[in-house]
Amino acid sequence: MTCWVGTARVLAALKGRWSGTLVLIAQPAEEIVAGARMMLEDGLYRRFPKPDFCLALHADPLQPAGVVSFSEGLALANSDSVDIVVKGRGGHGAAPHLTIDPVVLAARIILDLQTIVSRETSPFDPVVITVGSIHGGTKHNIIPNEVRLQLTVRTTKTEVRDHVLKAIDRIAKATAAGARAPEPEVRVNLEEYTPATYNDVPLARRTGAVFRAVLGADNVKPRQPMMGAEDFGRLSTGNTPIFMFFLGTIPQEKYVAAQQPGAPALPGMHTDAYAPVAKPSVRTGVRSMSMGVLNILGK
């Protein structure tokens, strides 16, 4: 957002060099991939000018400051949030034969879910199923009545997404049936679903050429599609070409050190060790975004 504010200031100061309408979207709820959907439902493209092009940038914890990277076509994955309530019959931990242990069932479900990736989908169609949260029980010697699981599911194709979500439901219920347990609750949270993000190829190539001219060819790198997700992709509604690029944010010396044999990997996003270097990162972000916009709106 600092780059966003800086870009607004630069383009306002250079108003004599471009013509058209510039719309800057301050999107809420980005981390739960819900803000773009809510803004569109609230009339973003009806109450304000519908853009001919959309540009966005995202911080990159694995590239040095001064570098930008992007994908042509598929850039980011579908994202789904799934909640599973595994049900059992609680009791004393010293008498498990008198219970139906949902902790054991949850553990079995977690392991079996990975067979969806390894045995039910093509290795050429990437899938990620991660159980990010598991909660159940209150004491060492008490078997609880239920365990709650929270999953994030990433896919890149609609048909694969449909299969994976149905498979999660099937495996959870089959595991429970095999243990004579009550049927679990499996809920896909559609409010936190976002479709895959596809960079418009002509727009990506056009903007990438400007980046290479401004930043130098060595500082503009191709990027493989990621299984991360962004609801920015929803702004392509109505055939609006979109383009998201990634902004390097770590000190050059840390990046170089991490490339050495045996060196520890750089800390990723959402870790307490990720420490972006502000000034050069923001400078590159403002410069690249401003030039990307001027390339579209310039006189």
Secondary structure as UniProt FT lines:
FT   HELIX           2..13
FT   HELIX           15..17
FT   HELIX           30..32
FT   HELIX           35..41
FT   TURN            42..43
FT   HELIX           44..47
FT   STRAND          54..64
FT   TURN            65..66
FT   STRAND          68..70
FT   STRAND          73..76
FT   STRAND          78..87
FT   STRAND          91..92
FT   TURN            93..94
FT   HELIX           96..98
FT   HELIX           102..115
FT   HELIX           116..120
FT   TURN            123..124
FT   STRAND          128..136
FT   TURN            140..141
FT   STRAND          142..143
FT   STRAND          146..155
FT   HELIX           158..178
FT   TURN            179..180
FT   STRAND          185..194
FT   STRAND          197..199
FT   HELIX           201..215
FT   HELIX           217..219
FT   STRAND          220..222
FT   HELIX           231..236
FT   TURN            237..239
FT   STRAND          242..250
FT   HELIX           252..258
FT   TURN            261..262
FT   TURN            269..270
FT   TURN            272..273
FT   HELIX           278..297
//
